[in-house]
Amino acid sequence: MFRLSLLFVLLASVAVFGKYVPAEYQEWEGFIVGGQNAASGQFPYQVSLRSALNSHFCGASIVNSRWVLSAAHCTVGRTTANTRIVVGTHLLNSGGISHNTQHIVNHPSYNANTLANDVSVLQTATVIAFTNLAQPIGLSATFINTATGALASGWGRLGANAGIPNNLQWLSTSIITLADCRNRHSTANAASVFDHTVCTLSPTGQGMCMGDSGGPLVHGGLQQGIVSWGIPCGMGAPDVFARVSSFRAWILSHTG
C-alpha cells in the first residue's frame, strides 16, 4: 500500500509494494497517471501544500477563508514553520497566493499503520481572498455508494518513470462500492478499506499513482474524498480516499 506521494531522495530508485510504508517513506509527493492538464480556474478549490523552501509535498482543498482540508499522513510530524498553503494557481512555478500556516490539526484517531482516519485541517495565518481562481468547495454530507464522473486533481509525476508536471492534472473516475473495492485488493490491503473510506476505479493506464496525497475527489460539486492510498501505477487497482461525509462533523467542528 502506498501513501499517495513520493519521497524526493528516493524518487527514481524506490518502489514499495504491500500494506505498510516504512517511516522513511512518509514524506511524499504524488501524481496522477493518464490525466489531463487543468485550465486556469478549473479547480479553484485546489491547494498546494509546500515546504518552507517552496517545494510541493501534498495537495489540499479550500474549506473556507481560513481553513484547508488534507490528509493526516501529509501533515503528521510537520510544523507550522515548515508548511505553507498556496492557493489560486494551476501551475507550481508561478501564480498563486502563499499563506503561512497558523494551526495544523490531525484527526486524533489517525493510525499511521493502517491509514485509518487519514484526515487533517490546516488554518492559514491570513484570510484567503476568494477570486475566480480561489474558491471553497462544499463538503458532502451524503454517503455515495457508486457514481461516475468523479473528479480527482493533483500535481506530480505522470507515471512511474515520467517527470513531474508543472500544470495541475485532473482525471474523471468512478466511485465503486466498498465491497467491490475490497474484492479487488489483496486481503491485507482490503483490511484498510474502512467504512469511512471511498474508492475509485479507472481503466488500466489511468488513476492516482502515489498521488497527490491530501488532494480532493469531487462529485456533484461537493468534495467526496481526500486522497489517501493506492497501488501504483494505473494498474487497475482501486484508489482509496478518506470519505468526507464520514468526517464532515469533525472537520466543521474545527473549521467552523
BAKOLLUM-62348 format. One line per 8 residues: number of its first residue (from 1); their letters; for each residue z, x, y of C-alpha. Coordinates in steps of 0.001 Angstrom, whole numbers, plus 500000, padded with zeros to 6 digits. Layout:
NUM> A> Z/X/Y; ... $
REM end
This chain:
1> MFRLSLLF> 500000/500000/500000; 499083/501319/503419; 500760/500607/506679; 497586/499899/508572; 497343/503028/510688; 496659/506775/510272; 498738/509932/510770; 496974/512238/513236 $
9> VLLASVAV> 497700/515537/511492; 496607/514129/508101; 493614/512265/509444; 490925/513950/507366; 492828/515058/504305; 495201/512392/503004; 494596/509193/501080; 497718/507390/499904 $
17> FGKYVPAE> 497472/504568/497386; 500223/502457/495841; 503007/500275/497113; 505130/502615/499214; 504206/505017/502013; 506299/508171/502409; 508244/508541/505647; 505981/511322/506907 $
25> YQEWEGFI> 503042/508866/506964; 504775/506271/509126; 503149/507243/512459; 499672/505806/512081; 496578/504721/513996; 494429/502060/512436; 490864/500885/512323; 488515/498075/511318 $
33> VGGQNAAS> 485631/498568/508886; 482427/496596/509306; 483403/495125/512652; 481579/494730/515957; 482060/496112/519453; 484123/493803/521644; 482878/492990/525115; 484974/493391/528239 $
41> GQFPYQVS> 487394/490457/528448; 486526/489113/524986; 490067/489731/523699; 492216/489687/526860; 495430/489464/524822; 494768/492798/523062; 497219/495622/523796; 497080/499346/523069 $
49> LRSALNSH> 500462/500970/522379; 500351/504621/523337; 502490/507733/523261; 503769/509487/526354; 500635/511659/526079; 498438/508524/526196; 497427/508607/522502; 496843/505167/520983 $
57> FCGASIVN> 499018/504635/517894; 499154/500859/517303; 497956/497526/518557; 499906/494610/520022; 499283/491323/521832; 500443/489851/525148; 503069/487100/524718; 503891/486602/528407 $
65> SRWVLSAA> 504085/488570/531650; 506866/490872/530378; 506590/490973/526574; 504122/492055/523896; 504197/491479/520130; 503635/494166/517484; 504719/495315/514004; 508136/496827/513352 $
73> HCTVGRTT> 506647/499697/511352; 504840/500697/514570; 507969/500786/516711; 510901/501713/514441; 512030/505187/515489; 510202/505087/518798; 511903/505190/522182; 511043/503555/525484 $
81> ANTRIVVG> 510349/507027/526862; 507566/507771/524353; 505978/504317/524252; 503554/502933/526821; 501936/499499/526888; 498300/499373/528056; 496642/496020/528779; 493382/494794/530255 $
89> THLLNSGG> 490807/497070/528631; 488485/497126/525623; 487996/500901/525963; 490513/503574/525042; 489261/506123/527550; 489022/504014/530699; 490293/500951/532479; 493449/499060/531727 $
97> ISHNTQHI> 496876/498961/533287; 499605/501125/531762; 503195/499889/531779; 506361/501740/530944; 508451/500171/528178; 511873/498791/529073; 513054/497445/525699; 511953/497632/522062 $
105> VNHPSYNA> 513379/495026/519678; 512638/495373/515961; 513320/492477/513613; 516854/493025/512274; 515746/492326/508686; 512749/494662/508704; 512522/496593/505428; 510590/499857/505620 $
113> NTLANDVS> 510103/499983/501841; 508620/496519/501357; 507414/495847/504943; 509249/492530/504899; 509786/491056/508388; 507323/493514/509932; 507663/492234/513496; 508744/493709/516825 $
121> VLQTATVI> 508578/492854/520511; 508394/495218/523475; 509283/494468/527082; 507326/496032/529915; 509220/497633/532778; 506903/495877/535242; 505201/492499/535296; 501821/492201/533556 $
129> AFTNLAQP> 499394/490793/536131; 497139/488221/534474; 493402/488538/535145; 490251/487723/533190; 490926/490996/531310; 494630/490456/530560; 495956/487113/529306; 498687/485963/526902 $
137> IGLSATFI> 497899/484457/523510; 499781/481415/522221; 501937/481738/519112; 501128/479489/516182; 503870/477087/515080; 501886/475862/512070; 501676/477358/508583; 497966/477776/507852 $
145> NTATGALA> 497086/477758/504165; 493356/478565/504375; 490870/478919/507226; 487577/480559/508083; 486642/482299/511317; 489938/484074/511950; 489544/486980/514375; 491128/490403/513888 $
153> SGWGRLGA> 490803/493063/516579; 491821/496693/516998; 490855/500271/517692; 490453/503198/515319; 488200/504581/512641; 485156/502678/511416; 485616/503906/507841; 487413/506458/505696 $
161> NAGIPNNL> 485009/509235/506738; 483948/507859/510107; 485125/508547/513633; 487458/506578/515892; 485562/504303/518283; 486325/504148/521960; 485290/500489/522013; 487651/497803/520675 $
169> QWLSTSII> 486409/496443/517328; 486630/492879/516036; 485993/491112/512763; 485684/487485/511668; 487550/486946/508408; 489000/484191/506214; 492637/483268/505684; 493372/482720/501965 $
177> TLADCRNR> 496310/481206/500102; 499293/483353/499284; 498773/482638/495585; 495182/483890/495775; 496338/486932/497755; 498955/487855/495155; 496480/487403/492320; 494050/489819/493979 $
185> HSTANAAS> 496685/492560/494376; 498464/494690/491800; 501801/493392/490547; 503627/495997/492645; 501774/495148/495848; 501926/491400/495211; 505705/491693/495459; 505221/492499/499161 $
193> VFDHTVCT> 503138/489391/499821; 506007/487256/501080; 506021/483610/502094; 506336/484896/505676; 503051/486832/505428; 499460/485658/505821; 496473/487191/504014; 492816/487516/504889 $
201> LSPTGQGM> 489826/488303/502709; 486494/489733/503844; 483356/490708/501929; 483305/494214/500479; 482483/496630/503282; 484464/494675/505868; 488148/494454/506645; 491135/496257/508036 $
209> CMGDSGGP> 491255/499864/506956; 494678/501274/507625; 494422/499497/510761; 495150/498623/513685; 498814/498110/512834; 500562/495615/515081; 497317/494037/516238; 496632/490291/516333 $
217> LVHGGLQQ> 494991/487875/513914; 493880/484780/515834; 492605/481395/514675; 492212/478201/516668; 493100/480009/519881; 496575/480933/518575; 497943/484102/517034; 498491/483596/513315 $
225> GIVSWGIP> 499286/487125/512159; 500341/490674/513027; 498544/493451/511134; 500981/494874/508573; 499422/496461/505465; 496404/496618/503206; 494412/498636/500683; 491748/500866/502300 $
233> CGMGAPDV> 488965/500576/502956; 486859/497436/502904; 487021/497389/499106; 487539/493650/498766; 491340/493529/498542; 493142/491110/500895; 494699/492415/504102; 498271/491358/504833 $
241> FARVSSFR> 499806/490277/508143; 503244/489124/509255; 502940/485330/509689; 503602/484425/513330; 504667/480829/512622; 507460/482161/510380; 508812/484392/513158; 507997/482239/516190 $
249> AWILSHTG> 511611/481197/516830; 512815/484809/516618; 510011/486020/518910; 510729/483349/521518; 514489/483989/521353; 513816/487468/522721; 510761/486899/524910; 511698/483512/526378 $
REM end
